[in-house]
Amino acid sequence: MEIVNQNVMRKDNTLLSITHLTQLLSYVIGFGSLIVPLVIWLSSKDKVEGMNEHGKAIINLQLSLILYVIISIPAILLLGLGILSLIATGILGFILPIVNAVKASNGESPSYFLTIRFIA
Protein backbone atom coordinates (compact mmCIF):
# COMPACT_ATOMS: atom_id res chain seq x y z
CA MET A 1 0.00 0.00 0.00
CA GLU A 2 1.47 3.30 -1.08
CA ILE A 3 0.83 6.46 0.89
CA VAL A 4 0.64 9.61 -1.19
CA ASN A 5 1.39 12.95 0.42
CA GLN A 6 -1.80 15.00 0.14
CA ASN A 7 -0.27 18.16 1.65
CA VAL A 8 1.36 19.36 -1.54
CA MET A 9 0.81 23.09 -2.03
CA ARG A 10 -0.03 24.15 -5.56
CA LYS A 11 0.81 27.47 -7.13
CA ASP A 12 -2.37 29.21 -8.31
CA ASN A 13 -1.86 32.89 -9.09
CA THR A 14 -5.30 33.08 -10.69
CA LEU A 15 -7.05 32.16 -7.44
CA LEU A 16 -4.90 34.70 -5.58
CA SER A 17 -5.93 37.41 -8.05
CA ILE A 18 -9.59 36.45 -7.83
CA THR A 19 -9.38 36.57 -4.05
CA HIS A 20 -8.10 40.14 -4.23
CA LEU A 21 -10.77 41.13 -6.75
CA THR A 22 -13.59 39.73 -4.60
CA GLN A 23 -13.03 42.73 -2.33
CA LEU A 24 -14.76 44.80 -5.00
CA LEU A 25 -18.08 43.03 -4.37
CA SER A 26 -19.15 45.79 -2.01
CA TYR A 27 -19.02 48.25 -4.93
CA VAL A 28 -21.14 45.94 -7.09
CA ILE A 29 -23.73 44.37 -4.76
CA GLY A 30 -23.21 46.32 -1.55
CA PHE A 31 -21.74 43.61 0.66
CA GLY A 32 -19.42 40.62 0.57
CA SER A 33 -16.05 42.36 0.48
CA LEU A 34 -15.05 40.77 3.78
CA ILE A 35 -17.03 37.51 3.78
CA VAL A 36 -16.10 36.14 0.35
CA PRO A 37 -12.31 36.63 0.65
CA LEU A 38 -12.47 35.24 4.18
CA VAL A 39 -14.20 32.07 2.96
CA ILE A 40 -11.75 31.64 0.07
CA TRP A 41 -8.77 32.23 2.36
CA LEU A 42 -9.95 29.81 5.05
CA SER A 43 -10.84 27.10 2.56
CA SER A 44 -7.60 27.19 0.55
CA LYS A 45 -4.85 28.55 2.80
CA ASP A 46 -3.38 25.06 3.23
CA LYS A 47 -3.73 24.13 -0.43
CA VAL A 48 -2.48 27.15 -2.39
CA GLU A 49 1.01 28.53 -2.07
CA GLY A 50 0.96 32.15 -0.88
CA MET A 51 -2.73 32.14 0.01
CA ASN A 52 -2.06 32.54 3.73
CA GLU A 53 0.00 35.70 3.16
CA HIS A 54 -2.46 37.19 0.66
CA GLY A 55 -5.50 36.23 2.73
CA LYS A 56 -4.13 37.88 5.86
CA ALA A 57 -3.36 41.05 3.90
CA ILE A 58 -6.87 41.13 2.45
CA ILE A 59 -8.61 40.59 5.80
CA ASN A 60 -6.38 43.20 7.46
CA LEU A 61 -7.24 45.71 4.73
CA GLN A 62 -10.98 45.08 4.98
CA LEU A 63 -10.98 45.35 8.78
CA SER A 64 -8.92 48.56 8.54
CA LEU A 65 -11.33 50.06 6.00
CA ILE A 66 -14.30 49.21 8.23
CA LEU A 67 -12.55 50.88 11.17
CA TYR A 68 -11.71 53.96 9.09
CA VAL A 69 -15.35 54.29 8.02
CA ILE A 70 -16.56 53.95 11.62
CA ILE A 71 -14.12 56.67 12.72
CA SER A 72 -15.03 58.90 9.76
CA ILE A 73 -18.75 59.03 10.49
CA PRO A 74 -18.47 61.06 13.73
CA ALA A 75 -15.68 63.09 12.14
CA ILE A 76 -18.20 64.52 9.66
CA LEU A 77 -19.23 66.92 12.42
CA LEU A 78 -15.66 68.28 12.59
CA LEU A 79 -15.62 70.66 9.63
CA GLY A 80 -16.41 67.91 7.14
CA LEU A 81 -13.15 66.04 7.65
CA GLY A 82 -15.10 62.82 7.84
CA ILE A 83 -16.42 63.29 4.33
CA LEU A 84 -12.87 63.60 2.99
CA SER A 85 -11.77 60.50 4.84
CA LEU A 86 -14.83 58.57 3.60
CA ILE A 87 -13.96 59.54 0.03
CA ALA A 88 -10.31 58.55 0.56
CA THR A 89 -11.37 55.23 2.09
CA GLY A 90 -13.63 54.53 -0.88
CA ILE A 91 -10.89 55.31 -3.37
CA LEU A 92 -8.28 53.22 -1.53
CA GLY A 93 -10.74 50.37 -1.13
CA PHE A 94 -11.24 50.35 -4.90
CA ILE A 95 -7.68 50.86 -6.15
CA LEU A 96 -5.63 48.70 -3.76
CA PRO A 97 -7.39 45.39 -4.53
CA ILE A 98 -6.88 45.93 -8.26
CA VAL A 99 -3.18 46.78 -7.85
CA ASN A 100 -2.62 43.77 -5.60
CA ALA A 101 -4.56 41.46 -7.93
CA VAL A 102 -2.10 42.37 -10.67
CA LYS A 103 0.78 41.79 -8.24
CA ALA A 104 -0.66 38.41 -7.28
CA SER A 105 -0.98 37.37 -10.90
CA ASN A 106 2.72 38.20 -11.34
CA GLY A 107 3.65 36.16 -8.26
CA GLU A 108 4.55 39.15 -6.07
CA SER A 109 3.67 39.74 -2.42
CA PRO A 110 0.75 42.05 -1.57
CA SER A 111 1.43 45.53 -0.26
CA TYR A 112 -1.44 47.33 1.41
CA PHE A 113 -0.32 50.58 3.00
CA LEU A 114 -2.30 52.28 5.78
CA THR A 115 -3.40 48.84 6.96
CA ILE A 116 -3.59 47.89 10.61
CA ARG A 117 -2.24 44.38 11.16
CA PHE A 118 -5.08 42.70 13.05
CA ILE A 119 -3.95 39.25 11.88
CA ALA A 120 -0.19 38.77 11.96
C-alpha positions in Angstrom: 0.0 0.0 0.0 1.5 3.3 -1.1 0.8 6.5 0.9 0.6 9.6 -1.2 1.4 13.0 0.4 -1.8 15.0 0.1 -0.3 18.2 1.7 1.4 19.4 -1.5 0.8 23.1 -2.0 0.0 24.1 -5.6 0.8 27.5 -7.1 -2.4 29.2 -8.3 -1.9 32.9 -9.1 -5.3 33.1 -10.7 -7.1 32.2 -7.4 -4.9 34.7 -5.6 -5.9 37.4 -8.1 -9.6 36.4 -7.8 -9.4 36.6 -4.0 -8.1 40.1 -4.2 -10.8 41.1 -6.7 -13.6 39.7 -4.6 -13.0 42.7 -2.3 -14.8 44.8 -5.0 -18.1 43.0 -4.4 -19.2 45.8 -2.0 -19.0 48.2 -4.9 -21.1 45.9 -7.1 -23.7 44.4 -4.8 -23.2 46.3 -1.5 -21.7 43.6 0.7 -19.4 40.6 0.6 -16.1 42.4 0.5 -15.0 40.8 3.8 -17.0 37.5 3.8 -16.1 36.1 0.3 -12.3 36.6 0.6 -12.5 35.2 4.2 -14.2 32.1 3.0 -11.7 31.6 0.1 -8.8 32.2 2.4 -9.9 29.8 5.1 -10.8 27.1 2.6 -7.6 27.2 0.6 -4.8 28.5 2.8 -3.4 25.1 3.2 -3.7 24.1 -0.4 -2.5 27.2 -2.4 1.0 28.5 -2.1 1.0 32.1 -0.9 -2.7 32.1 0.0 -2.1 32.5 3.7 0.0 35.7 3.2 -2.5 37.2 0.7 -5.5 36.2 2.7 -4.1 37.9 5.9 -3.4 41.0 3.9 -6.9 41.1 2.5 -8.6 40.6 5.8 -6.4 43.2 7.5 -7.2 45.7 4.7 -11.0 45.1 5.0 -11.0 45.4 8.8 -8.9 48.6 8.5 -11.3 50.1 6.0 -14.3 49.2 8.2 -12.6 50.9 11.2 -11.7 54.0 9.1 -15.4 54.3 8.0 -16.6 53.9 11.6 -14.1 56.7 12.7 -15.0 58.9 9.8 -18.8 59.0 10.5 -18.5 61.1 13.7 -15.7 63.1 12.1 -18.2 64.5 9.7 -19.2 66.9 12.4 -15.7 68.3 12.6 -15.6 70.7 9.6 -16.4 67.9 7.1 -13.1 66.0 7.7 -15.1 62.8 7.8 -16.4 63.3 4.3 -12.9 63.6 3.0 -11.8 60.5 4.8 -14.8 58.6 3.6 -14.0 59.5 0.0 -10.3 58.6 0.6 -11.4 55.2 2.1 -13.6 54.5 -0.9 -10.9 55.3 -3.4 -8.3 53.2 -1.5 -10.7 50.4 -1.1 -11.2 50.4 -4.9 -7.7 50.9 -6.2 -5.6 48.7 -3.8 -7.4 45.4 -4.5 -6.9 45.9 -8.3 -3.2 46.8 -7.8 -2.6 43.8 -5.6 -4.6 41.5 -7.9 -2.1 42.4 -10.7 0.8 41.8 -8.2 -0.7 38.4 -7.3 -1.0 37.4 -10.9 2.7 38.2 -11.3 3.6 36.2 -8.3 4.5 39.2 -6.1 3.7 39.7 -2.4 0.8 42.0 -1.6 1.4 45.5 -0.3 -1.4 47.3 1.4 -0.3 50.6 3.0 -2.3 52.3 5.8 -3.4 48.8 7.0 -3.6 47.9 10.6 -2.2 44.4 11.2 -5.1 42.7 13.1 -4.0 39.3 11.9 -0.2 38.8 12.0 
